[in-house]
Amino acid sequence: MYFRGRLPFRGRIIWLTPEQGGRSSGPPTTPVDQDYASTAFVPPRTVRNGLASFVLRVDDRTAWNSPANAGWLIVENTGVYRIQVGSVVVVTEGSRAVGHFHVDEVLDAEVAMAAADELILEVEPLTYYSYNDEAAFFEWLDKLPCVTSYRGRGRALLIAVNVAAVDDEAFRDLLALYQRYGFNRDPLRGLAPERFTALFEKAAPTD
């Protein structure tokens, strides 16, 4: 297929070798007048809960490692599908990972402008006691309208929060999430304007 929409992500595709579980036939030899279309997800989501259709326009279609442009075919670049500079998108064929797309630049100006109103919260360590415990954590994040995206970085998780969308209820939910998973709550002060100060102090543990 040839994708006529925008491909706003510029970066590098690294195809996995057969020894790494990738394609046994090597990089997909897509004709020059077509784009490679498959599926992908953005960690910490997985093939089970984050797949969406993904398009790659690869500069060198015979190379294992090549510059490329990419974009989501249907979904918007938001929430669990949010891609930003530094993201590593896992490209899949079915349930098998076949490549990693490393994002160097986001060419979509609207996405860049939206990021200017966000605060990035970094939480660690991420400790889960079961699969359901981990699922409940991300389901909680997904239910918060103020959380626009999140991605893993080592043992930490980076959470992008739309500051303008943080109202009383959203702030209470964020504070409760931090307390439930034992994160340092100090960075939340950056989201707590004066009207939230009393609420924040009440949530602090007493000696």
Residue, then its C-alpha position, 0 to 999 in steps of 0.5 A: m500500500y501507499f499511505r497518502g496521510r502524514l508520516p510525522f515520525r522521523g527516525r531509524i528502523i532496526w530490523l531484528t535478525p532471525e537469531q533475534g526472533g525477527r524475519s527469516s527472509g530479512p528486511p521486507t523488500t517493499p516496492v519503492d512505490q509502496d509503504y510497509a504496513s504492519t502493527a506496532f506498540v509503544p512500551p510499556r504497552t505490549v502486543r496484548n494491549g497496545l497494538a495498532s496499525f503502523v506504516l513505515r516508509v524506509d529509505d533503504r529497503t534492503a538494509w537491516n538498519s535504515p532511516a525511515n518515516a513512520g506514522w499510525l494508520i488509524v489511531e491518533n498519536t495520544g494516550v497509549y499510542r503517544i509517540q515522542v522523541g526518544s520513543v522506541v516503537v516495537v514493530t510486529e507481524g502478528s504477535r512477533a516483534v520484527g523491528h524497533f523504530h527509534v524516534d529522533e524527531v516528531l514532525d507534526a507541529e500540533v503534537a509538539m505544541a501539545a507537549a508544551d502544556e505538559l508536565i513529565l512525571e517520572v516514577e520509580p521503581l515500578t514494583y508489581y506483585s502480579y499480572n493483575d496488579e500491573a494491569a490495574f496500574f495502567e488501567w488507572l492511568d488510562k482512566l485519568p483524562c489529564v494523563t496524555s501518554y506514558r512510556g518506560r525508561g529503564r525501571a522508571l515510567l515517564i508520565a505526561v500530564n496535561v497541566a490544564a486538565v488537572d482539576d480536584e478529582a484528577f489531582r486526588d486520583l494522581l495523589a492516590l495512585y502515588q500513595r498506592y504504589g509508594f512513589n515519591r509525591d514531591p513532584l506532584r507539587g508542580l501540579a498543585p496550584e494554591r487551591f490544591t495546597a491543603l489537599f496535598e498537605k492532608a495527604a502527607p503522612t503524619d509522624 
